[in-house]
Amino acid sequence: MVKICCIGAGYVGGPTMAVIAFKCPNIEVVVVDISVPRIDAWNSDHLPIYEPGLDDVVKKCRGKNLFFSTDVEKHVCEADIVFVSVNTPTKTQGLGAGKAADLTYWESAARMIADVSKSDKIVVEKSTVPVKTAEAIEKILMHNSKGINFQILSNPEFLAEGTAIEDLFKPDRVLIGGRETPEGAKAVEALKNVYAHWVPVEQIICTNLWSAELSKLAANAFLAQRISSVNAMSALCEATGADVTQVSYAVGKDTRIGPKFLNASVGFGGSCFQKDILNLVYICECNGLPEVANYWKQVIKINDYQKNRFVNRVVSSMFNTVSGKKIAVLGFAFKKDTGDTRETPAIDVCKGLLGDKAKIDIYDPQVSKDQIQRDLTMKKFDWDHPMHLQPSSPTSMNKVNVVLDAYEAAKDAHGICILTEWDEFKALDYKKIYGNMQKPAFLFDGRNVIDADKMREIGFIVYAIGKPLDQWLKDMPAVA
Ligand SMILES: NC(=O)c1ccc[n+]([C@@H]2O[C@H](COP(=O)([O-])OP(=O)(O)OC[C@H]3O[C@@H](n4cnc5c(N)ncnc54)[C@H](O)[C@@H]3O)[C@@H](O)[C@H]2O)c1
């Protein structure tokens, strides 16, 4: 029986390995992590991450051919294929700070693999890593190999949180990069055989190592660029009276462009987009390509601009101050159907409002109070380290309340900000909400989920990203 071990039981390691176990009953899969609470949660009825369909897949395989363990060394030693899906945070100190990837966790995983291995192994990069990381990992393994043969493969993950299980069941493509040697080709073939249990072979793309590594960074940069492009358009729509939904529909109908990833919003978030672009920027700079680096940097700048613009709209339309006013924040996760808050635009929006002394009540169906407190007090990039290395007891913030439903959040509030597109926010009783708010009551839709005209009929003053502005907002221009 082929044995797979995955180091890192996070958003990527957990779901990808669960699906491999589900689709390949003849393969034993063990997911290991240094975090005891994480592994305990994977072995419990309350999995550490929320993903539609994940519970089902885990329950069907756990204890049969899918296991979660903290005994990292034992399972690495026994495995034929070792996936590495550990954190790759952005460096906060030293060379490349603020841009380059910190490969500390990767390097320690690689050294441990070399230490404990007694048989040949295929080591698979699942984490998103800078181009040429495989080469560095290869060097660590080879210099410590004691005669064992290691083959390094790059197999970046393209799943999207919120639809991870769907994406893993039916990936657009699986990408495998390997050395162009007979041994490298053999390793690529072995991994291909795993995916071929359920992915049509023509959708399994095999490339050299560097192309696979760069393709992952490039794919995320292209996706984020689409969002920044439509968000840039949304500012112009507001200035001119065009409607960004109509513009993106018209643009997306062009088959060369396509309709996906063209929704204007308060900004993109998630653990990958910003980090991967910063990484790309750093690689460009290191390779003497400042023009290319600046081109990609602009994608992040527009995202920051969009978040600031939203806060400025809120403050300026409420008579240029939110000091002492209660604002209800609906949604904190970076998108719907996930509890993930890494780099969520809600953090910057809340911090912006708190900076203007607002009182905030936050409701999100999947994000805990503890997580929100952590996010609002943590330093930039600190989130991307293993749990036990993050600040343990978050300082509670006296101007922030985390509540259990949207109605409670909005009670006596002056304004509502919708920051995640959860379906339930479309179906709220906004008449009831309006009745319990201070007047004038403001509704700022950062995800274009509500019917703005209906809300105006109820009595709200509405701001929706990229939509024609209410007279009120035109009279209260947002100046940065
Ligand atoms: N989240 C996504 O949607 C996504 C998608 C594609 C790629 N990625 C990439 O995949 C990688 C992992 O992302 P994630 O979202 O799963 O991160 P995560 O923080 O959820 O999980 C990483 C896990 O690795 C563990 N870990 C760190 N060092 C370890 C070690 N030496 N031994 C054992 N365990 C260790 C941590 O405790 C943590 O549980 C990152 O490089 C990320 O950029 C993420």
The ligand as an SDF file (V2000), in Angstrom:
LIG
                    3D

 44 48  0  0  0  0  0  0  0  0999 V2000
   -5.4270   28.6740    2.1020 N   0  0  0  0  0  0  0  0  0  0  0  0
   -5.4960   28.5370    0.8040 C   0  0  0  0  0  0  0  0  0  0  0  0
   -6.5410   28.7170    0.1960 O   0  0  0  0  0  0  0  0  0  0  0  0
   -4.2760   28.1330    0.0170 C   0  0  0  0  0  0  0  0  0  0  0  0
   -4.4380   27.7350   -1.3170 C   0  0  0  0  0  0  0  0  0  0  0  0
   -3.3150   27.3330   -2.0190 C   0  0  0  0  0  0  0  0  0  0  0  0
   -2.0670   27.3470   -1.4200 C   0  0  0  0  0  0  0  0  0  0  0  0
   -1.9180   27.7600   -0.1220 N   0  0  0  0  0  0  0  0  0  0  0  0
   -0.5780   27.7040    0.4670 C   0  0  0  0  0  0  0  0  0  0  0  0
   -0.4630   26.4880    1.2070 O   0  0  0  0  0  0  0  0  0  0  0  0
    0.3700   26.6770    2.3540 C   0  0  0  0  0  0  0  0  0  0  0  0
   -0.3780   26.2940    3.6120 C   0  0  0  0  0  0  0  0  0  0  0  0
   -1.4960   27.1450    3.7100 O   0  0  0  0  0  0  0  0  0  0  0  0
   -2.6590   26.8760    4.7510 P   0  0  0  0  0  0  0  0  0  0  0  0
   -3.7190   27.8650    4.4110 O   0  0  0  0  0  0  0  0  0  0  0  0
   -2.9910   25.4320    4.7850 O   0  0  0  0  0  0  0  0  0  0  0  0
   -1.8910   27.2930    6.1010 O   0  0  0  0  0  0  0  0  0  0  0  0
   -2.3090   26.9300    7.5970 P   0  0  0  0  0  0  0  0  0  0  0  0
   -1.6670   27.9540    8.4690 O   0  0  0  0  0  0  0  0  0  0  0  0
   -3.7750   26.7080    7.6810 O   0  0  0  0  0  0  0  0  0  0  0  0
   -1.6090   25.5030    7.8570 O   0  0  0  0  0  0  0  0  0  0  0  0
   -0.2360   25.3080    7.9880 C   0  0  0  0  0  0  0  0  0  0  0  0
   -0.0210   24.2650    9.0880 C   0  0  0  0  0  0  0  0  0  0  0  0
    1.3510   23.8670    9.0860 O   0  0  0  0  0  0  0  0  0  0  0  0
    1.7240   23.5570   10.4280 C   0  0  0  0  0  0  0  0  0  0  0  0
    3.1710   23.5390   10.5250 N   0  0  0  0  0  0  0  0  0  0  0  0
    4.0500   24.5730   10.3710 C   0  0  0  0  0  0  0  0  0  0  0  0
    5.3200   24.1290   10.4840 N   0  0  0  0  0  0  0  0  0  0  0  0
    5.2510   22.7990   10.7120 C   0  0  0  0  0  0  0  0  0  0  0  0
    6.2260   21.7640   10.9050 C   0  0  0  0  0  0  0  0  0  0  0  0
    7.5420   22.0470   10.8730 N   0  0  0  0  0  0  0  0  0  0  0  0
    5.8060   20.4990   11.1380 N   0  0  0  0  0  0  0  0  0  0  0  0
    4.4810   20.2050   11.1720 C   0  0  0  0  0  0  0  0  0  0  0  0
    3.5140   21.1280   10.9810 N   0  0  0  0  0  0  0  0  0  0  0  0
    3.8950   22.4070   10.7490 C   0  0  0  0  0  0  0  0  0  0  0  0
    1.0480   24.6470   11.2360 C   0  0  0  0  0  0  0  0  0  0  0  0
    0.8950   24.2890   12.6030 O   0  0  0  0  0  0  0  0  0  0  0  0
   -0.3000   24.7750   10.4970 C   0  0  0  0  0  0  0  0  0  0  0  0
   -1.3090   23.9840   11.0980 O   0  0  0  0  0  0  0  0  0  0  0  0
    0.8130   28.1390    2.3020 C   0  0  0  0  0  0  0  0  0  0  0  0
    2.0360   28.1870    1.6410 O   0  0  0  0  0  0  0  0  0  0  0  0
   -0.2390   28.8080    1.4600 C   0  0  0  0  0  0  0  0  0  0  0  0
    0.2670   29.9480    0.8370 O   0  0  0  0  0  0  0  0  0  0  0  0
   -3.0090   28.1360    0.6110 C   0  0  0  0  0  0  0  0  0  0  0  0
  1  2  1  0
  2  3  2  0
  2  4  1  0
  4  5  1  0
  4 44  2  0
  5  6  2  0
  6  7  1  0
  7  8  2  0
  8  9  1  0
  8 44  1  0
  9 10  1  0
  9 42  1  0
 10 11  1  0
 11 12  1  0
 11 40  1  0
 12 13  1  0
 13 14  1  0
 14 15  2  0
 14 16  1  0
 14 17  1  0
 17 18  1  0
 18 19  2  0
 18 20  1  0
 18 21  1  0
 21 22  1  0
 22 23  1  0
 23 24  1  0
 23 38  1  0
 24 25  1  0
 25 26  1  0
 25 36  1  0
 26 27  1  0
 26 35  1  0
 27 28  2  0
 28 29  1  0
 29 30  1  0
 29 35  2  0
 30 31  1  0
 30 32  2  0
 32 33  1  0
 33 34  2  0
 34 35  1  0
 36 37  1  0
 36 38  1  0
 38 39  1  0
 40 41  1  0
 40 42  1  0
 42 43  1  0
M  CHG  2   8   1  16  -1
M  END
$$$$
